[in-house]
Amino acid sequence: MHVAMHDVEPRLYTTVIREMIRHENDVTNHRIMWLLIGQGLIANAYVGAGPQKGDVVEILAAVGILVTLSTFVILYKSYQARGYLEFLGEEAKRGTLEEEDLPMFGWPGKRISGWRTDKWLCPWLRKAGDLLEPYLFLPTLLVLAWLFVLMEHRLMMSKGLILALVMFLVAVILCGLCIVWVWAEGKNDKEPKRHTEAPASGFREHVMVTQMTSEPKHTDF
């Protein structure tokens, strides 16, 4: 007689996923703090340059933009990971989450295909209000500020025109980065395994074992 063994009992799936979401929130907070500290150091170097800041403005602005974009990528990954974990949590509550789909961390190498369907505004954004959250708004604001400083130093235009141009470029850069990231990561999505006869992983094995133990034994004479 074979009884299915589980690393985590199906009834504990929601608890495990809840802890993983809490971990992703903590990681996001730490990354935001790291971003602010790093930007503070770069801004302090820019201000401390004094009259000679014109000689280093391009270097500091470029460093500020690259550091922000690097942090934005990992913040955006955590944003997507939280969305995926929420999807898994809903699957677990319905009893349709397979044990093999329970990840070791928030953004696994293989994910269930179509997990954003009917839940997200588009593949790269869950809802418009998320744009005002610190993990998306702060990187946008910092790239905007450094790019404005860089273009003001390079272009002989009014500040209003430079600001409008910078806002357009930031929108294109960050939106394009998100779209490319989602497209690249989407190659690892897999088709979900749906079982109409069993709502949860391990349930079928439990039914089979129960039936085997409850079957009446017939003795031939």
N, C-alpha and C positions, 0 to 999 in steps of 0.2 A: 504494500500500500504506500502510495507516494502522497505526501502532504506538502503543499507549496510553502516555501519559506520566503519571508520578506525581510529586507533590511529595515523597512519602516512599515508599520501596520497601516492599511488604507485609511483607517479612522483618524490617524495622526497626520495625514497629508496636509490638511489645512493649517495645523499648528506649525509644521516644518516650513511651509510656504510663508506663513506670517512672520516667522523669525528671519527668513531670507529677505523679505521686504524691509524689515527693520534694519537689517544689515546694509542693504543698498542705500537706505536713507542716511545712515551714519557715514557710509563711504562718500556719498554726495556732499554732505556737510564738511567733511575733512578736505575734499578736493576744492570746495569753494574757498575755504580758509587758506589753503595753499595758494590758490590763485590770487587772493587779495594780498597775501604777504609778498608774493613774488612781484606783483604789480606795484606794491608800495615801495619795494626796493628800487625798481626801475624808475619810478616817478621821482624818488628821492635823488637818484643819480642825475636825472634830467634837471631838476631844480638846482641841485648843488653845482651844476656846471657853470652857472652864472653867466657872465658875458660870453663865454666860450661855448655856450650850449648850441650855437648854430653849427659848430663843427661836429657835434656828436648826435644831433637831433635825429638824423636819418637812421643811425645805428640803433639808438635807443628805441625809436618808434618801431623799427623792424623787429627788434627783440621783443618788445611789448606785444606786437601783433602775433608773432609766432608762438610765444608762450600762451597767449590767450586762446589761439586756435587749437593748440595741443591740449589744453585743459578742456576746451569745449568738446572735443571728440570724446574724451573719457566721461565727461558729464552727460553727454548725449547717450553714450552707451548705457550708463546707469538709468537714464530716463526710459530707454527702450526696455531694459531689464525689468524695471518695476512694472511696466505695462504687461510684459510677458508673464511675470509672476502673478499678477492680478488675474490674468486669463487662466493660468493653471489653478489658482485658488477657486475660481468659479467652476472649473471642471471637476475639481476635487469635491466641492459641495454637492454637485450633481451626481457624484459617484462614477464619473466616466473617465477619470484620470488613470492611465496605466502606470505601473511602477517604473517602467523603462523611460517614461516621460518626466519623471520627477528628477529635476536637475541637481547636480552637486553644487552649483552656484547660479547666480541670477541670470547670466546670459550664456547658456550652454552652446557647445559647438553645433549641435543639431537641435532644431526647434520644430514644433508642430506648424505645418503650413496653414496660412489663413487665420492666424490667431488675432489679427487686428480687425477682421471682418465685422461690420456692424457695431464696432466699438470706437474706432478711431476716425477722425475727420478725414485723414489721408494717411498713407503708410508712414510718413515721417512726422506726423503731428496728431496727438490724440484729440486735443480741443484747442480752440483759439486762445483761451485763457491761460494755457500753459506758457505762452510766450512772455507773460509777465512774471513767471516764477524765476527766482534767483538763478537757478541752474541754466536757464536760457537767456534771461534778460541781462545779467551781469556780463557774460562774455560778449554779447552784442554791443553793450554800452562801451566796454573797454576797447574793442576793435574799432568802434566808431570814433572814440576819442583819439586813439593813436594814429589812425588813418587820417583824421582831420589835421593833426599836428604835422604829419608827414607831407600831406598835399599842400597845406598852407605854406610850408617851407619851400616847396618845389614850384608851385603855380602862382602866377601873378593874376589872381582873380579875386573877386569880392568874397567875403566870408560866407555870405548867403548862398552863392553859387557853389562854393566848395562844400558847404554842409549838405546841400541837396545832392551833389555828386557822390559824396561819401556815403550818405544814407542809401542811395541806390546801389553802390558797390557792395556795401555790407550786406544788404538784403540778398543780392545775387550770390555773394561768396558763401554765406552761411546756409542759405537755402540749397544751393548747389552741393555744398559739402554734405548736408543731411540726405539729400536725394541719392547721391553717389554712395554714401555709407549704407543706406537701407538697401540699395540695389546690390551692393557687394555682399552684404550679410544675408540677403534673401536667397542666395545660392545654396545656403546650408539648411534651408527649411525642408522639412519632409512631410509627406502626406500622413495624416493621423490614422491610426488603426481604430476603427469603430467596431464594436461588438454589439449586435442587437440582442444577443441572448444573455449577455451579462453586463450589468451596469458598472462594475468595478473590477480592477485587477484582483485576481485571486478568488473571485466569487465563484467562477465556474469550477475551479478545483474543489472549493468547499462543497458545492452541490454534488459533484461526482463522488467525493469521499462519503458524503452523507447517504447518497443513494446506495453505494456499495455496502455500507455498514448496516443499512436498514432493509436490504433485500432479504426475503425469507429464503432459508436454505432448504432445498429439496433433497430428500434421501431416496435413492433408487433401491428397490428391493429385487 
